[in-house]
Amino acid sequence: MKEAGLLNWVIACAEATGWKVWHVPAPMTAGRDGQWHGSKRAAGLPDLFLLHDDPPRLIIAELKGDGGKLSPKQIEFLALARAGAHDAAMGDFYPLEDQGDRPLGVYAWT
């Protein structure tokens, strides 16, 4: 599946089950050469932010189609976001494979 198809499927499923969806398209800036270029300031920003209120949950998701690979900036963002997905009272860290019913999930979906 191509990334665009996966993105559309995830958005449709999320909205059908009560999630609010924010898709973050790759920010572009106009170059002096008249061409559009990816913004360096937004490099690594994930594709989707999903919010649900019952129970309260936030999912941050980067999507990759067949053969897609995470860039170093995407890996860095996801790692930092996962590090922030912890229970301050308990001090526990929830790795990707053990996010269960946690209020914040950080994923790379293929």
N, C-alpha and C positions, 0 to 999 in steps of 0.2 A: 504494500500500500504506500502511496506517496504521502508526504507530510501534509499536504493540503487536504487530502481525503481523511486522514487521521484527525486532523484539527476539526474539520466539519463534523465528524462522527462524535468526537468527545464533546464538542459544544452542544450538539443536539441531545446527547444523552444527559449531560449536566442540566441543561435547561428543562428537559422533560421531567427531571427528578427534583426540581426546586432550587437548583444552584443558580447563583448570580455569576455571570461570566464576564471577565475582562480579558480580551485578547490584545496582546501587545505586539503589533506588527513591528518589524525591524525599522527603527528610526533612520531616516536618511537625511543627508545634508547635501546642498548643492555645492559642487566643487567649482574652482576657478576655470576648469576646463569645460564647464557647461554640462557635465555629467553628474548623476546622483551617486553618492557613496554612502556606505553604512556609517552611522555615527559611532565614533570610537567611545564616546561617553556612555553609550547604551550597550556596548558589547557585553554579551553574556546574559542580558536580561531574558528571563524565561518567556515562553509563548503565552501562558495562561495563568490567571489568578482567579480562583473559584472560591466563592463564599457561600456558606449555608448557615441559616439561623437556627435550625432545629435538628440535631444539636449544633451549637456554634462550631463551625469548622472553617479553616482556610487551607486551600491546596494551592501550591505553587508548582506548576508543571512545565517542563520543557518537552516538546514533542519531536520525534525523529521518525521519518519514513524509512522504508527499506534501505539499508546501507548507510543511513545517516549516522554521523559521529558527533559527539559533543566536542565543542571547541575548548581550548584551555580556559577562556574567559567564562564559558558556561559551566565547566567543571568547578571553577573557583566560586562562582555565584551560588551554585547548588550546595557546595560544601559549607559555605558560610551560612546559608539559610538553614541547612540541617543543624549546624552547630547552635543556631538560635532557637531551634525547635526542642527545647528542653523544659522540664518542669522545674521552675525556680525554687519551689518549696522543697523538692526532693533532690534537686541537683542531678537528676538522671538525664542521660543523653539517649535519644531514640534514633538508632541507625535506620537507614532506608528500609531494611527488611523487617523492622519491628515498629512500625508507626501505628498500627492497629487503630484504636479509637482516639488517638491523640488529636487535640484541637488544631494542630498545624502539621500538614503533610507536605513534603518536598520530594518531587518525583521527576524522573526522566522516563517518559513513556514511549514505547516503540510499537 
